[in-house]
Amino acid sequence: MSLAHGRPYLAIPGPSTMPDRVLRAMHRAAPNIYAGELPGMMPRLTADLKAVAGTRHNVAIYIANGHGTWEAANCNLFSRGDRALVLVTGRFGEGWADSARRLGVAVETLDFGKRSPVDCARLAEALEADPDHRIKAVMVTHIDTASSVRNDIAAVRATLDAAGHPALLAVDTIASLGCEEYHMDAWGVDVTVGASQKGLMTPPGLGFLWFSEKARAACEGADLRTPYWDWTERAAPEEFYQYFGGTAPTHHLYGLREALDMIAEEGLQAIWARHDTLARAVWAAFEAWGRDVPDIALNIADPAHRGRSVTAARLGAPHATALRDWTETEAGVTLGIGLGMAAPGDPAYHGFLRVAHMGHVNAHMTLGAIAVMEAGLRALQIPHSPGGIEAATAVIAGR
Ligand SMILES: *Cc1c(COP(=O)(O)O)cnc(C)c1O
């Protein structure tokens, strides 16, 4: 007998839960891409995408996942041999740096480890060490989905400004957009990278690059550009898909349209507040389980630096893998693997897991996942302190 029969809950940090409304919007016949509803909906779609990122500038839409969109950003930002400074706070920062390096960009990384955010004092030193302003762009993840750290983007911008350094600021918001407060223009971001399958509640397959006028001007003539990734024409999708870019990603666009409607109906402020409360419930549970049990801990100790869309935690090997297996097979909840914390062959790998609370997630889903984890801790006799469910419900009740 298993208690997993019933609607499963995929609590991994992407792809996230897809709303039934989004699925229904996609369940239809192929549309005409040359006239009618689909091209007609593009102007409002791009306007709404800009609103979600907090920019009045440009957005380019790609048929790509996050890795493709990293490459799109790199191709538009750089020429071969240009310098980039990547601020690494987990596996995803490393991934973006690697993408740029393999394209021929001279990448320098500042690595802040897997448990800490960007230290702006170290960034200031690196900028000071570049008096000739050869660094073309500083790249950083807003939330690194592997470590679940959240970086202070406004502080990174302030550090660039204080140094009088003209580098462009490029931010990966794939795990934060539609979950966590983000203001591209107000925070002085030049390039924002996003993807459809996390906070934007649409299947993987759409990538977005928002770029400022400053970035457009500074990157003109970037010689890593290829016809497909060049953002110039992609930023006019109402024409682009008909004349320049190939077949539009028809059903993804219908799904995204519905997701953006849902985001507008709830409101970004309310969405950020919901993610904050659900995240604090998850944190409270782990903190309770870890009281008097040093093996159980949140990966990011300081709440001020934790992302609100995903939580990385350690349970001591092999307990994290055992718990993930139990929650999936016995209770229908799939938790995320610990990514980039230890190599898959290393026994320590089995000590990490991640819980997503990203996108179309409500209190009963998060409380359910927490309760199931606590049941698993008991069933597997993993040493833990009691009271996780109680601590989490207190957060929800007292929000
Ligand atoms: C998921 C994610 C990516 C990678 O996206 P893919 O669609 O899996 O290529 C990149 N950056 C961050 C911050 C992510 O969360």
The ligand as an SDF file (V2000), in Angstrom:
LIG
                    3D

 15 15  0  0  0  0  0  0  0  0999 V2000
   16.5850   26.8730  -13.8140 C   0  0  0  0  0  0  0  0  0  0  0  0
   17.6400   27.9270  -13.8760 C   0  0  0  0  0  0  0  0  0  0  0  0
   18.4980   28.0570  -14.9600 C   0  0  0  0  0  0  0  0  0  0  0  0
   18.5420   27.0850  -16.0980 C   0  0  0  0  0  0  0  0  0  0  0  0
   17.3610   27.0030  -16.8050 O   0  0  0  0  0  0  0  0  0  0  0  0
   17.1450   25.7750  -17.8070 P   0  0  0  0  0  0  0  0  0  0  0  0
   15.8230   26.0730  -18.4170 O   0  0  0  0  0  0  0  0  0  0  0  0
   17.1490   24.5480  -16.9610 O   0  0  0  0  0  0  0  0  0  0  0  0
   18.2450   25.7950  -18.7950 O   0  0  0  0  0  0  0  0  0  0  0  0
   19.3960   29.0910  -14.9620 C   0  0  0  0  0  0  0  0  0  0  0  0
   19.4680   29.9560  -13.9380 N   0  0  0  0  0  0  0  0  0  0  0  0
   18.6780   29.8600  -12.8580 C   0  0  0  0  0  0  0  0  0  0  0  0
   18.8090   30.8540  -11.7500 C   0  0  0  0  0  0  0  0  0  0  0  0
   17.7330   28.8300  -12.7950 C   0  0  0  0  0  0  0  0  0  0  0  0
   16.9510   28.7180  -11.7150 O   0  0  0  0  0  0  0  0  0  0  0  0
  1  2  1  0
  2  3  1  0
  2 14  2  0
  3  4  1  0
  3 10  2  0
  4  5  1  0
  5  6  1  0
  6  7  2  0
  6  8  1  0
  6  9  1  0
 10 11  1  0
 11 12  2  0
 12 13  1  0
 12 14  1  0
 14 15  1  0
M  END
$$$$
